[in-house]
Amino acid sequence: MSGTTHRNPAMRVAWLDERRRPRHPPNPTYPNGIEVDCSGGAAVTCTQALPYPAEGCGQYFLVCETCGRTILITATGQEDDPRSVKVACKIGGKK
C-alpha cells in the first residue's frame, strides 16, 4: 500500500526552549538533518516541516487541529536536528 501523505496546514508547531547547550556532538551520520517518521507505516499521514536547525536544546510540540494528534520532537540546535516529521492521521484522512 503506497499510502497518502498530506502537508497539513492545520499542524501547529511550538518551540519549547530548555535554555541549555548540547552536551554531545551531533551525529555525523546526519549532516543535513533527519526526516523523522512517527507514522508507524500508516496509510494516511501528514508531514510537517520544522524550523532547521532548532534554536537550541528543546522540543517541538506539534498539534494537528484537524485530527487532534500531538507529537513532541526533541532537538539540540545542531546539524543532526529533525527537518520534518511525518505522523499518522487519527481520522484516516477524513476532513
HTML snippet that shows the backbone in 3Dmol.js (N, CA, C, O; Angstrom):
<script src="https://3Dmol.org/build/3Dmol-min.js"></script>
<div id="view" style="width:600px;height:400px;position:relative"></div>
<script>
const pdb = `
ATOM      1  N   MET A   1       0.846  -1.178   0.000  1.00  0.00           N
ATOM      2  CA  MET A   1       0.000   0.000   0.000  1.00  0.00           C
ATOM      3  C   MET A   1       0.891   1.240   0.000  1.00  0.00           C
ATOM      4  O   MET A   1       1.747   1.405   0.869  1.00  0.00           O
ATOM      5  N   SER A   2       0.677   2.103  -0.980  1.00  0.00           N
ATOM      6  CA  SER A   2       1.537   3.271  -1.097  1.00  0.00           C
ATOM      7  C   SER A   2       1.197   4.356  -0.092  1.00  0.00           C
ATOM      8  O   SER A   2       2.087   5.101   0.320  1.00  0.00           O
ATOM      9  N   GLY A   3      -0.059   4.471   0.317  1.00  0.00           N
ATOM     10  CA  GLY A   3      -0.440   5.466   1.317  1.00  0.00           C
ATOM     11  C   GLY A   3      -0.629   6.842   0.718  1.00  0.00           C
ATOM     12  O   GLY A   3      -0.365   7.066  -0.463  1.00  0.00           O
ATOM     13  N   THR A   4      -1.078   7.737   1.527  1.00  0.00           N
ATOM     14  CA  THR A   4      -1.312   9.122   1.131  1.00  0.00           C
ATOM     15  C   THR A   4      -0.640  10.024   2.143  1.00  0.00           C
ATOM     16  O   THR A   4      -0.809   9.846   3.349  1.00  0.00           O
ATOM     17  N   THR A   5       0.120  10.991   1.662  1.00  0.00           N
ATOM     18  CA  THR A   5       0.773  11.946   2.545  1.00  0.00           C
ATOM     19  C   THR A   5       0.217  13.337   2.265  1.00  0.00           C
ATOM     20  O   THR A   5       0.169  13.773   1.115  1.00  0.00           O
ATOM     21  N   HIS A   6      -0.198  14.024   3.309  1.00  0.00           N
ATOM     22  CA  HIS A   6      -0.708  15.389   3.201  1.00  0.00           C
ATOM     23  C   HIS A   6       0.256  16.326   3.913  1.00  0.00           C
ATOM     24  O   HIS A   6       0.833  15.970   4.940  1.00  0.00           O
ATOM     25  N   ARG A   7       0.425  17.509   3.373  1.00  0.00           N
ATOM     26  CA  ARG A   7       1.100  18.575   4.102  1.00  0.00           C
ATOM     27  C   ARG A   7      -0.016  19.319   4.791  1.00  0.00           C
ATOM     28  O   ARG A   7      -0.822  19.980   4.135  1.00  0.00           O
ATOM     29  N   ASN A   8      -0.075  19.222   6.101  1.00  0.00           N
ATOM     30  CA  ASN A   8      -1.231  19.669   6.859  1.00  0.00           C
ATOM     31  C   ASN A   8      -1.082  21.115   7.301  1.00  0.00           C
ATOM     32  O   ASN A   8      -0.281  21.402   8.191  1.00  0.00           O
ATOM     33  N   PRO A   9      -1.842  22.045   6.695  1.00  0.00           N
ATOM     34  CA  PRO A   9      -1.750  23.443   7.124  1.00  0.00           C
ATOM     35  C   PRO A   9      -2.317  23.661   8.521  1.00  0.00           C
ATOM     36  O   PRO A   9      -2.110  24.715   9.122  1.00  0.00           O
ATOM     37  N   ALA A  10      -3.034  22.663   9.038  1.00  0.00           N
ATOM     38  CA  ALA A  10      -3.612  22.791  10.382  1.00  0.00           C
ATOM     39  C   ALA A  10      -2.637  22.347  11.471  1.00  0.00           C
ATOM     40  O   ALA A  10      -2.981  22.378  12.652  1.00  0.00           O
ATOM     41  N   MET A  11      -1.434  21.939  11.092  1.00  0.00           N
ATOM     42  CA  MET A  11      -0.450  21.491  12.084  1.00  0.00           C
ATOM     43  C   MET A  11       0.197  22.717  12.729  1.00  0.00           C
ATOM     44  O   MET A  11       0.873  23.502  12.064  1.00  0.00           O
ATOM     45  N   ARG A  12      -0.020  22.861  14.019  1.00  0.00           N
ATOM     46  CA  ARG A  12       0.542  23.977  14.786  1.00  0.00           C
ATOM     47  C   ARG A  12       1.847  23.504  15.417  1.00  0.00           C
ATOM     48  O   ARG A  12       1.889  22.426  16.010  1.00  0.00           O
ATOM     49  N   VAL A  13       2.904  24.290  15.298  1.00  0.00           N
ATOM     50  CA  VAL A  13       4.224  23.945  15.834  1.00  0.00           C
ATOM     51  C   VAL A  13       4.647  25.004  16.844  1.00  0.00           C
ATOM     52  O   VAL A  13       4.649  26.196  16.538  1.00  0.00           O
ATOM     53  N   ALA A  14       5.005  24.564  18.052  1.00  0.00           N
ATOM     54  CA  ALA A  14       5.510  25.480  19.083  1.00  0.00           C
ATOM     55  C   ALA A  14       6.883  24.979  19.541  1.00  0.00           C
ATOM     56  O   ALA A  14       7.109  23.773  19.641  1.00  0.00           O
ATOM     57  N   TRP A  15       7.782  25.903  19.815  1.00  0.00           N
ATOM     58  CA  TRP A  15       9.121  25.572  20.311  1.00  0.00           C
ATOM     59  C   TRP A  15       9.135  25.708  21.824  1.00  0.00           C
ATOM     60  O   TRP A  15       8.750  26.745  22.365  1.00  0.00           O
ATOM     61  N   LEU A  16       9.584  24.653  22.511  1.00  0.00           N
ATOM     62  CA  LEU A  16       9.715  24.653  23.971  1.00  0.00           C
ATOM     63  C   LEU A  16      11.209  24.668  24.292  1.00  0.00           C
ATOM     64  O   LEU A  16      11.859  23.624  24.248  1.00  0.00           O
ATOM     65  N   ASP A  17      11.748  25.817  24.608  1.00  0.00           N
ATOM     66  CA  ASP A  17      13.188  26.008  24.802  1.00  0.00           C
ATOM     67  C   ASP A  17      13.622  25.528  26.188  1.00  0.00           C
ATOM     68  O   ASP A  17      13.014  25.884  27.197  1.00  0.00           O
ATOM     69  N   GLU A  18      14.674  24.721  26.225  1.00  0.00           N
ATOM     70  CA  GLU A  18      15.228  24.250  27.501  1.00  0.00           C
ATOM     71  C   GLU A  18      16.303  25.181  28.054  1.00  0.00           C
ATOM     72  O   GLU A  18      16.769  25.001  29.180  1.00  0.00           O
ATOM     73  N   ARG A  19      16.696  26.177  27.259  1.00  0.00           N
ATOM     74  CA  ARG A  19      17.700  27.160  27.680  1.00  0.00           C
ATOM     75  C   ARG A  19      18.995  26.508  28.170  1.00  0.00           C
ATOM     76  O   ARG A  19      19.521  26.833  29.235  1.00  0.00           O
ATOM     77  N   ARG A  20      19.482  25.582  27.357  1.00  0.00           N
ATOM     78  CA  ARG A  20      20.772  24.959  27.662  1.00  0.00           C
ATOM     79  C   ARG A  20      21.487  24.631  26.362  1.00  0.00           C
ATOM     80  O   ARG A  20      20.896  24.678  25.283  1.00  0.00           O
ATOM     81  N   ARG A  21      22.754  24.303  26.478  1.00  0.00           N
ATOM     82  CA  ARG A  21      23.588  23.954  25.326  1.00  0.00           C
ATOM     83  C   ARG A  21      23.632  22.435  25.169  1.00  0.00           C
ATOM     84  O   ARG A  21      23.430  21.720  26.150  1.00  0.00           O
ATOM     85  N   PRO A  22      23.890  21.925  23.967  1.00  0.00           N
ATOM     86  CA  PRO A  22      24.016  20.477  23.774  1.00  0.00           C
ATOM     87  C   PRO A  22      25.188  19.920  24.571  1.00  0.00           C
ATOM     88  O   PRO A  22      26.219  20.579  24.709  1.00  0.00           O
ATOM     89  N   ARG A  23      25.035  18.722  25.090  1.00  0.00           N
ATOM     90  CA  ARG A  23      26.094  18.059  25.864  1.00  0.00           C
ATOM     91  C   ARG A  23      26.959  17.152  25.016  1.00  0.00           C
ATOM     92  O   ARG A  23      28.057  16.776  25.426  1.00  0.00           O
ATOM     93  N   HIS A  24      26.469  16.795  23.829  1.00  0.00           N
ATOM     94  CA  HIS A  24      27.176  15.861  22.963  1.00  0.00           C
ATOM     95  C   HIS A  24      27.303  16.442  21.559  1.00  0.00           C
ATOM     96  O   HIS A  24      26.483  17.265  21.151  1.00  0.00           O
ATOM     97  N   PRO A  25      28.321  16.020  20.819  1.00  0.00           N
ATOM     98  CA  PRO A  25      28.443  16.493  19.439  1.00  0.00           C
ATOM     99  C   PRO A  25      27.331  15.897  18.574  1.00  0.00           C
ATOM    100  O   PRO A  25      26.742  14.879  18.940  1.00  0.00           O
ATOM    101  N   PRO A  26      27.040  16.524  17.429  1.00  0.00           N
ATOM    102  CA  PRO A  26      25.999  15.993  16.543  1.00  0.00           C
ATOM    103  C   PRO A  26      26.424  14.648  15.945  1.00  0.00           C
ATOM    104  O   PRO A  26      27.613  14.339  15.865  1.00  0.00           O
ATOM    105  N   ASN A  27      25.450  13.870  15.536  1.00  0.00           N
ATOM    106  CA  ASN A  27      25.702  12.590  14.896  1.00  0.00           C
ATOM    107  C   ASN A  27      26.167  12.846  13.461  1.00  0.00           C
ATOM    108  O   ASN A  27      25.409  13.405  12.667  1.00  0.00           O
ATOM    109  N   PRO A  28      27.397  12.450  13.110  1.00  0.00           N
ATOM    110  CA  PRO A  28      27.916  12.732  11.769  1.00  0.00           C
ATOM    111  C   PRO A  28      27.188  11.974  10.662  1.00  0.00           C
ATOM    112  O   PRO A  28      27.372  12.284   9.485  1.00  0.00           O
ATOM    113  N   THR A  29      26.371  10.995  11.013  1.00  0.00           N
ATOM    114  CA  THR A  29      25.595  10.255  10.015  1.00  0.00           C
ATOM    115  C   THR A  29      24.524  11.134   9.386  1.00  0.00           C
ATOM    116  O   THR A  29      24.065  10.848   8.280  1.00  0.00           O
ATOM    117  N   TYR A  30      24.116  12.205  10.076  1.00  0.00           N
ATOM    118  CA  TYR A  30      23.040  13.082   9.615  1.00  0.00           C
ATOM    119  C   TYR A  30      23.513  14.536   9.504  1.00  0.00           C
ATOM    120  O   TYR A  30      23.046  15.390  10.257  1.00  0.00           O
ATOM    121  N   PRO A  31      24.434  14.830   8.575  1.00  0.00           N
ATOM    122  CA  PRO A  31      24.966  16.195   8.480  1.00  0.00           C
ATOM    123  C   PRO A  31      23.949  17.206   7.956  1.00  0.00           C
ATOM    124  O   PRO A  31      24.161  18.412   8.079  1.00  0.00           O
ATOM    125  N   ASN A  32      22.850  16.730   7.373  1.00  0.00           N
ATOM    126  CA  ASN A  32      21.820  17.612   6.816  1.00  0.00           C
ATOM    127  C   ASN A  32      20.475  17.429   7.501  1.00  0.00           C
ATOM    128  O   ASN A  32      19.437  17.739   6.916  1.00  0.00           O
ATOM    129  N   GLY A  33      20.478  16.932   8.727  1.00  0.00           N
ATOM    130  CA  GLY A  33      19.254  16.761   9.479  1.00  0.00           C
ATOM    131  C   GLY A  33      18.590  15.420   9.250  1.00  0.00           C
ATOM    132  O   GLY A  33      19.066  14.591   8.474  1.00  0.00           O
ATOM    133  N   ILE A  34      17.478  15.227   9.946  1.00  0.00           N
ATOM    134  CA  ILE A  34      16.765  13.955   9.929  1.00  0.00           C
ATOM    135  C   ILE A  34      15.307  14.202   9.554  1.00  0.00           C
ATOM    136  O   ILE A  34      14.674  15.134  10.050  1.00  0.00           O
ATOM    137  N   GLU A  35      14.788  13.357   8.676  1.00  0.00           N
ATOM    138  CA  GLU A  35      13.365  13.338   8.364  1.00  0.00           C
ATOM    139  C   GLU A  35      12.754  12.308   9.325  1.00  0.00           C
ATOM    140  O   GLU A  35      12.920  11.107   9.111  1.00  0.00           O
ATOM    141  N   VAL A  36      12.061  12.743  10.365  1.00  0.00           N
ATOM    142  CA  VAL A  36      11.533  11.860  11.403  1.00  0.00           C
ATOM    143  C   VAL A  36      10.212  11.257  10.938  1.00  0.00           C
ATOM    144  O   VAL A  36       9.309  11.977  10.510  1.00  0.00           O
ATOM    145  N   ASP A  37      10.103   9.920  11.024  1.00  0.00           N
ATOM    146  CA  ASP A  37       8.873   9.229  10.641  1.00  0.00           C
ATOM    147  C   ASP A  37       8.253   8.596  11.883  1.00  0.00           C
ATOM    148  O   ASP A  37       8.737   7.579  12.380  1.00  0.00           O
ATOM    149  N   CYS A  38       7.185   9.203  12.374  1.00  0.00           N
ATOM    150  CA  CYS A  38       6.445   8.689  13.532  1.00  0.00           C
ATOM    151  C   CYS A  38       5.117   8.069  13.093  1.00  0.00           C
ATOM    152  O   CYS A  38       4.212   7.901  13.910  1.00  0.00           O
ATOM    153  N   SER A  39       4.998   7.731  11.813  1.00  0.00           N
ATOM    154  CA  SER A  39       3.720   7.284  11.274  1.00  0.00           C
ATOM    155  C   SER A  39       3.427   5.814  11.549  1.00  0.00           C
ATOM    156  O   SER A  39       2.279   5.384  11.441  1.00  0.00           O
ATOM    157  N   GLY A  40       4.441   5.043  11.900  1.00  0.00           N
ATOM    158  CA  GLY A  40       4.229   3.620  12.133  1.00  0.00           C
ATOM    159  C   GLY A  40       3.734   2.887  10.898  1.00  0.00           C
ATOM    160  O   GLY A  40       3.093   1.843  11.015  1.00  0.00           O
ATOM    161  N   GLY A  41       4.019   3.417   9.721  1.00  0.00           N
ATOM    162  CA  GLY A  41       3.602   2.774   8.484  1.00  0.00           C
ATOM    163  C   GLY A  41       2.140   2.988   8.123  1.00  0.00           C
ATOM    164  O   GLY A  41       1.606   2.265   7.283  1.00  0.00           O
ATOM    165  N   ALA A  42       1.482   3.966   8.739  1.00  0.00           N
ATOM    166  CA  ALA A  42       0.066   4.238   8.468  1.00  0.00           C
ATOM    167  C   ALA A  42      -0.145   4.593   6.997  1.00  0.00           C
ATOM    168  O   ALA A  42       0.735   5.159   6.349  1.00  0.00           O
ATOM    169  N   ALA A  43      -1.321   4.253   6.486  1.00  0.00           N
ATOM    170  CA  ALA A  43      -1.642   4.527   5.091  1.00  0.00           C
ATOM    171  C   ALA A  43      -1.875   6.013   4.833  1.00  0.00           C
ATOM    172  O   ALA A  43      -1.559   6.508   3.751  1.00  0.00           O
ATOM    173  N   VAL A  44      -2.421   6.727   5.807  1.00  0.00           N
ATOM    174  CA  VAL A  44      -2.688   8.162   5.651  1.00  0.00           C
ATOM    175  C   VAL A  44      -1.852   8.917   6.672  1.00  0.00           C
ATOM    176  O   VAL A  44      -1.953   8.673   7.875  1.00  0.00           O
ATOM    177  N   THR A  45      -1.029   9.832   6.186  1.00  0.00           N
ATOM    178  CA  THR A  45      -0.108  10.571   7.050  1.00  0.00           C
ATOM    179  C   THR A  45      -0.120  12.054   6.704  1.00  0.00           C
ATOM    180  O   THR A  45      -0.626  12.461   5.659  1.00  0.00           O
ATOM    181  N   CYS A  46       0.443  12.845   7.596  1.00  0.00           N
ATOM    182  CA  CYS A  46       0.712  14.266   7.350  1.00  0.00           C
ATOM    183  C   CYS A  46       2.193  14.493   7.610  1.00  0.00           C
ATOM    184  O   CYS A  46       2.777  13.874   8.499  1.00  0.00           O
ATOM    185  N   THR A  47       2.791  15.376   6.837  1.00  0.00           N
ATOM    186  CA  THR A  47       4.194  15.729   7.015  1.00  0.00           C
ATOM    187  C   THR A  47       4.280  17.214   7.308  1.00  0.00           C
ATOM    188  O   THR A  47       3.643  18.031   6.643  1.00  0.00           O
ATOM    189  N   GLN A  48       5.075  17.553   8.311  1.00  0.00           N
ATOM    190  CA  GLN A  48       5.239  18.951   8.699  1.00  0.00           C
ATOM    191  C   GLN A  48       6.724  19.301   8.714  1.00  0.00           C
ATOM    192  O   GLN A  48       7.512  18.635   9.385  1.00  0.00           O
ATOM    193  N   ALA A  49       7.107  20.338   7.983  1.00  0.00           N
ATOM    194  CA  ALA A  49       8.479  20.842   8.038  1.00  0.00           C
ATOM    195  C   ALA A  49       8.699  21.497   9.399  1.00  0.00           C
ATOM    196  O   ALA A  49       7.775  22.063   9.983  1.00  0.00           O
ATOM    197  N   LEU A  50       9.927  21.415   9.893  1.00  0.00           N
ATOM    198  CA  LEU A  50      10.290  22.024  11.171  1.00  0.00           C
ATOM    199  C   LEU A  50      11.360  23.082  10.927  1.00  0.00           C
ATOM    200  O   LEU A  50      12.162  22.937  10.005  1.00  0.00           O
ATOM    201  N   PRO A  51      11.391  24.139  11.729  1.00  0.00           N
ATOM    202  CA  PRO A  51      12.479  25.111  11.605  1.00  0.00           C
ATOM    203  C   PRO A  51      13.824  24.397  11.807  1.00  0.00           C
ATOM    204  O   PRO A  51      14.008  23.671  12.783  1.00  0.00           O
ATOM    205  N   TYR A  52      14.757  24.613  10.875  1.00  0.00           N
ATOM    206  CA  TYR A  52      16.040  23.907  10.918  1.00  0.00           C
ATOM    207  C   TYR A  52      17.182  24.878  10.717  1.00  0.00           C
ATOM    208  O   TYR A  52      17.120  25.738   9.839  1.00  0.00           O
ATOM    209  N   PRO A  53      18.233  24.750  11.526  1.00  0.00           N
ATOM    210  CA  PRO A  53      18.272  23.956  12.757  1.00  0.00           C
ATOM    211  C   PRO A  53      17.434  24.618  13.848  1.00  0.00           C
ATOM    212  O   PRO A  53      17.008  25.766  13.723  1.00  0.00           O
ATOM    213  N   ALA A  54      17.215  23.872  14.901  1.00  0.00           N
ATOM    214  CA  ALA A  54      16.446  24.396  16.030  1.00  0.00           C
ATOM    215  C   ALA A  54      17.188  25.554  16.692  1.00  0.00           C
ATOM    216  O   ALA A  54      18.380  25.753  16.457  1.00  0.00           O
ATOM    217  N   GLU A  55      16.483  26.303  17.510  1.00  0.00           N
ATOM    218  CA  GLU A  55      17.071  27.455  18.197  1.00  0.00           C
ATOM    219  C   GLU A  55      18.093  27.044  19.251  1.00  0.00           C
ATOM    220  O   GLU A  55      18.923  27.860  19.651  1.00  0.00           O
ATOM    221  N   GLY A  56      18.049  25.807  19.702  1.00  0.00           N
ATOM    222  CA  GLY A  56      18.938  25.288  20.736  1.00  0.00           C
ATOM    223  C   GLY A  56      18.379  23.973  21.233  1.00  0.00           C
ATOM    224  O   GLY A  56      17.697  23.271  20.486  1.00  0.00           O
ATOM    225  N   CYS A  57      18.646  23.630  22.455  1.00  0.00           N
ATOM    226  CA  CYS A  57      18.100  22.400  23.030  1.00  0.00           C
ATOM    227  C   CYS A  57      16.653  22.639  23.452  1.00  0.00           C
ATOM    228  O   CYS A  57      16.335  23.625  24.117  1.00  0.00           O
ATOM    229  N   GLY A  58      15.797  21.726  23.053  1.00  0.00           N
ATOM    230  CA  GLY A  58      14.390  21.850  23.408  1.00  0.00           C
ATOM    231  C   GLY A  58      13.551  20.853  22.649  1.00  0.00           C
ATOM    232  O   GLY A  58      14.051  19.845  22.149  1.00  0.00           O
ATOM    233  N   GLN A  59      12.266  21.149  22.570  1.00  0.00           N
ATOM    234  CA  GLN A  59      11.337  20.267  21.876  1.00  0.00           C
ATOM    235  C   GLN A  59      10.420  21.075  20.980  1.00  0.00           C
ATOM    236  O   GLN A  59      10.061  22.214  21.281  1.00  0.00           O
ATOM    237  N   TYR A  60      10.049  20.449  19.866  1.00  0.00           N
ATOM    238  CA  TYR A  60       8.968  20.958  19.032  1.00  0.00           C
ATOM    239  C   TYR A  60       7.702  20.252  19.499  1.00  0.00           C
ATOM    240  O   TYR A  60       7.653  19.024  19.554  1.00  0.00           O
ATOM    241  N   PHE A  61       6.681  21.031  19.835  1.00  0.00           N
ATOM    242  CA  PHE A  61       5.390  20.484  20.232  1.00  0.00           C
ATOM    243  C   PHE A  61       4.439  20.729  19.068  1.00  0.00           C
ATOM    244  O   PHE A  61       4.141  21.876  18.735  1.00  0.00           O
ATOM    245  N   LEU A  62       3.964  19.653  18.451  1.00  0.00           N
ATOM    246  CA  LEU A  62       3.099  19.751  17.287  1.00  0.00           C
ATOM    247  C   LEU A  62       1.692  19.278  17.639  1.00  0.00           C
ATOM    248  O   LEU A  62       1.514  18.258  18.304  1.00  0.00           O
ATOM    249  N   VAL A  63       0.707  20.029  17.185  1.00  0.00           N
ATOM    250  CA  VAL A  63      -0.695  19.681  17.392  1.00  0.00           C
ATOM    251  C   VAL A  63      -1.409  19.821  16.053  1.00  0.00           C
ATOM    252  O   VAL A  63      -1.344  20.871  15.414  1.00  0.00           O
ATOM    253  N   CYS A  64      -2.093  18.755  15.631  1.00  0.00           N
ATOM    254  CA  CYS A  64      -2.912  18.831  14.430  1.00  0.00           C
ATOM    255  C   CYS A  64      -4.302  19.282  14.843  1.00  0.00           C
ATOM    256  O   CYS A  64      -4.984  18.601  15.608  1.00  0.00           O
ATOM    257  N   GLU A  65      -4.713  20.420  14.338  1.00  0.00           N
ATOM    258  CA  GLU A  65      -6.022  20.951  14.693  1.00  0.00           C
ATOM    259  C   GLU A  65      -7.151  20.278  13.910  1.00  0.00           C
ATOM    260  O   GLU A  65      -8.325  20.564  14.145  1.00  0.00           O
ATOM    261  N   THR A  66      -6.799  19.384  12.981  1.00  0.00           N
ATOM    262  CA  THR A  66      -7.808  18.632  12.243  1.00  0.00           C
ATOM    263  C   THR A  66      -8.150  17.326  12.962  1.00  0.00           C
ATOM    264  O   THR A  66      -9.324  17.018  13.170  1.00  0.00           O
ATOM    265  N   CYS A  67      -7.123  16.561  13.342  1.00  0.00           N
ATOM    266  CA  CYS A  67      -7.397  15.249  13.938  1.00  0.00           C
ATOM    267  C   CYS A  67      -7.051  15.164  15.423  1.00  0.00           C
ATOM    268  O   CYS A  67      -7.424  14.193  16.082  1.00  0.00           O
ATOM    269  N   GLY A  68      -6.347  16.157  15.964  1.00  0.00           N
ATOM    270  CA  GLY A  68      -6.012  16.159  17.380  1.00  0.00           C
ATOM    271  C   GLY A  68      -4.717  15.462  17.742  1.00  0.00           C
ATOM    272  O   GLY A  68      -4.363  15.407  18.920  1.00  0.00           O
ATOM    273  N   ARG A  69      -3.996  14.926  16.758  1.00  0.00           N
ATOM    274  CA  ARG A  69      -2.724  14.243  17.020  1.00  0.00           C
ATOM    275  C   ARG A  69      -1.745  15.222  17.643  1.00  0.00           C
ATOM    276  O   ARG A  69      -1.632  16.360  17.188  1.00  0.00           O
ATOM    277  N   THR A  70      -1.031  14.788  18.689  1.00  0.00           N
ATOM    278  CA  THR A  70       0.035  15.597  19.283  1.00  0.00           C
ATOM    279  C   THR A  70       1.332  14.811  19.230  1.00  0.00           C
ATOM    280  O   THR A  70       1.341  13.594  19.411  1.00  0.00           O
ATOM    281  N   ILE A  71       2.420  15.512  18.980  1.00  0.00           N
ATOM    282  CA  ILE A  71       3.749  14.908  18.854  1.00  0.00           C
ATOM    283  C   ILE A  71       4.743  15.840  19.538  1.00  0.00           C
ATOM    284  O   ILE A  71       4.618  17.061  19.457  1.00  0.00           O
ATOM    285  N   LEU A  72       5.720  15.260  20.204  1.00  0.00           N
ATOM    286  CA  LEU A  72       6.815  16.019  20.801  1.00  0.00           C
ATOM    287  C   LEU A  72       8.113  15.488  20.194  1.00  0.00           C
ATOM    288  O   LEU A  72       8.401  14.295  20.291  1.00  0.00           O
ATOM    289  N   ILE A  73       8.890  16.363  19.575  1.00  0.00           N
ATOM    290  CA  ILE A  73      10.140  16.003  18.904  1.00  0.00           C
ATOM    291  C   ILE A  73      11.274  16.808  19.538  1.00  0.00           C
ATOM    292  O   ILE A  73      11.197  18.033  19.630  1.00  0.00           O
ATOM    293  N   THR A  74      12.321  16.115  19.973  1.00  0.00           N
ATOM    294  CA  THR A  74      13.452  16.813  20.593  1.00  0.00           C
ATOM    295  C   THR A  74      14.447  17.294  19.544  1.00  0.00           C
ATOM    296  O   THR A  74      14.537  16.732  18.452  1.00  0.00           O
ATOM    297  N   ALA A  75      15.188  18.338  19.889  1.00  0.00           N
ATOM    298  CA  ALA A  75      16.211  18.911  19.020  1.00  0.00           C
ATOM    299  C   ALA A  75      17.288  19.548  19.889  1.00  0.00           C
ATOM    300  O   ALA A  75      17.069  19.830  21.067  1.00  0.00           O
ATOM    301  N   THR A  76      18.463  19.772  19.286  1.00  0.00           N
ATOM    302  CA  THR A  76      19.585  20.324  20.044  1.00  0.00           C
ATOM    303  C   THR A  76      20.219  21.561  19.417  1.00  0.00           C
ATOM    304  O   THR A  76      21.175  22.107  19.967  1.00  0.00           O
ATOM    305  N   GLY A  77      19.702  22.011  18.274  1.00  0.00           N
ATOM    306  CA  GLY A  77      20.298  23.170  17.620  1.00  0.00           C
ATOM    307  C   GLY A  77      21.557  22.831  16.854  1.00  0.00           C
ATOM    308  O   GLY A  77      22.395  23.702  16.621  1.00  0.00           O
ATOM    309  N   GLN A  78      21.702  21.573  16.456  1.00  0.00           N
ATOM    310  CA  GLN A  78      22.874  21.121  15.713  1.00  0.00           C
ATOM    311  C   GLN A  78      22.448  20.563  14.357  1.00  0.00           C
ATOM    312  O   GLN A  78      21.257  20.434  14.075  1.00  0.00           O
ATOM    313  N   GLU A  79      23.439  20.231  13.517  1.00  0.00           N
ATOM    314  CA  GLU A  79      23.122  19.799  12.154  1.00  0.00           C
ATOM    315  C   GLU A  79      22.368  18.477  12.068  1.00  0.00           C
ATOM    316  O   GLU A  79      21.813  18.174  11.011  1.00  0.00           O
ATOM    317  N   ASP A  80      22.322  17.682  13.122  1.00  0.00           N
ATOM    318  CA  ASP A  80      21.548  16.431  13.076  1.00  0.00           C
ATOM    319  C   ASP A  80      20.126  16.600  13.615  1.00  0.00           C
ATOM    320  O   ASP A  80      19.466  15.611  13.933  1.00  0.00           O
ATOM    321  N   ASP A  81      19.656  17.828  13.719  1.00  0.00           N
ATOM    322  CA  ASP A  81      18.287  18.110  14.168  1.00  0.00           C
ATOM    323  C   ASP A  81      17.267  17.578  13.162  1.00  0.00           C
ATOM    324  O   ASP A  81      17.596  17.366  11.995  1.00  0.00           O
ATOM    325  N   PRO A  82      16.039  17.364  13.612  1.00  0.00           N
ATOM    326  CA  PRO A  82      14.977  16.985  12.673  1.00  0.00           C
ATOM    327  C   PRO A  82      14.619  18.145  11.752  1.00  0.00           C
ATOM    328  O   PRO A  82      14.553  19.298  12.178  1.00  0.00           O
ATOM    329  N   ARG A  83      14.389  17.819  10.484  1.00  0.00           N
ATOM    330  CA  ARG A  83      13.974  18.809   9.474  1.00  0.00           C
ATOM    331  C   ARG A  83      12.474  18.753   9.226  1.00  0.00           C
ATOM    332  O   ARG A  83      11.851  19.752   8.866  1.00  0.00           O
ATOM    333  N   SER A  84      11.903  17.557   9.427  1.00  0.00           N
ATOM    334  CA  SER A  84      10.462  17.388   9.242  1.00  0.00           C
ATOM    335  C   SER A  84      10.012  16.191  10.064  1.00  0.00           C
ATOM    336  O   SER A  84      10.823  15.385  10.519  1.00  0.00           O
ATOM    337  N   VAL A  85       8.690  16.093  10.245  1.00  0.00           N
ATOM    338  CA  VAL A  85       8.119  14.946  10.956  1.00  0.00           C
ATOM    339  C   VAL A  85       6.894  14.469  10.181  1.00  0.00           C
ATOM    340  O   VAL A  85       6.071  15.266   9.731  1.00  0.00           O
ATOM    341  N   LYS A  86       6.796  13.149  10.040  1.00  0.00           N
ATOM    342  CA  LYS A  86       5.663  12.501   9.366  1.00  0.00           C
ATOM    343  C   LYS A  86       4.873  11.757  10.430  1.00  0.00           C
ATOM    344  O   LYS A  86       5.440  10.952  11.168  1.00  0.00           O
ATOM    345  N   VAL A  87       3.566  12.015  10.520  1.00  0.00           N
ATOM    346  CA  VAL A  87       2.727  11.411  11.548  1.00  0.00           C
ATOM    347  C   VAL A  87       1.500  10.770  10.918  1.00  0.00           C
ATOM    348  O   VAL A  87       1.045  11.173   9.847  1.00  0.00           O
ATOM    349  N   ALA A  88       0.971   9.755  11.613  1.00  0.00           N
ATOM    350  CA  ALA A  88      -0.256   9.098  11.172  1.00  0.00           C
ATOM    351  C   ALA A  88      -1.446   9.993  11.471  1.00  0.00           C
ATOM    352  O   ALA A  88      -1.494  10.644  12.515  1.00  0.00           O
ATOM    353  N   CYS A  89      -2.402  10.023  10.561  1.00  0.00           N
ATOM    354  CA  CYS A  89      -3.625  10.778  10.783  1.00  0.00           C
ATOM    355  C   CYS A  89      -4.572   9.943  11.628  1.00  0.00           C
ATOM    356  O   CYS A  89      -4.830   8.781  11.314  1.00  0.00           O
ATOM    357  N   LYS A  90      -5.088  10.529  12.694  1.00  0.00           N
ATOM    358  CA  LYS A  90      -6.003   9.804  13.596  1.00  0.00           C
ATOM    359  C   LYS A  90      -7.370   9.566  12.980  1.00  0.00           C
ATOM    360  O   LYS A  90      -8.098   8.679  13.427  1.00  0.00           O
ATOM    361  N   ILE A  91      -7.736  10.338  11.964  1.00  0.00           N
ATOM    362  CA  ILE A  91      -9.062  10.163  11.374  1.00  0.00           C
ATOM    363  C   ILE A  91      -8.965   9.602   9.951  1.00  0.00           C
ATOM    364  O   ILE A  91      -9.930   9.652   9.189  1.00  0.00           O
ATOM    365  N   GLY A  92      -7.815   9.081   9.610  1.00  0.00           N
ATOM    366  CA  GLY A  92      -7.660   8.400   8.332  1.00  0.00           C
ATOM    367  C   GLY A  92      -7.847   9.278   7.113  1.00  0.00           C
ATOM    368  O   GLY A  92      -8.277   8.801   6.063  1.00  0.00           O
ATOM    369  N   GLY A  93      -7.530  10.553   7.240  1.00  0.00           N
ATOM    370  CA  GLY A  93      -7.598  11.457   6.110  1.00  0.00           C
ATOM    371  C   GLY A  93      -8.948  12.097   5.886  1.00  0.00           C
ATOM    372  O   GLY A  93      -9.095  12.892   4.959  1.00  0.00           O
ATOM    373  N   LYS A  94      -9.937  11.783   6.696  1.00  0.00           N
ATOM    374  CA  LYS A  94     -11.263  12.401   6.543  1.00  0.00           C
ATOM    375  C   LYS A  94     -11.181  13.867   6.949  1.00  0.00           C
ATOM    376  O   LYS A  94     -10.553  14.192   7.957  1.00  0.00           O
ATOM    377  N   LYS A  95     -11.782  14.724   6.208  1.00  0.00           N
ATOM    378  CA  LYS A  95     -11.748  16.163   6.500  1.00  0.00           C
ATOM    379  C   LYS A  95     -13.014  16.595   7.182  1.00  0.00           C
ATOM    380  O   LYS A  95     -13.169  17.773   7.507  1.00  0.00           O
TER     381      LYS A  95
END
`;
const viewer = $3Dmol.createViewer("view");
viewer.addModel(pdb, "pdb");
viewer.setStyle({}, {cartoon: {color: "spectrum"}});
viewer.zoomTo();
viewer.render();
</script>
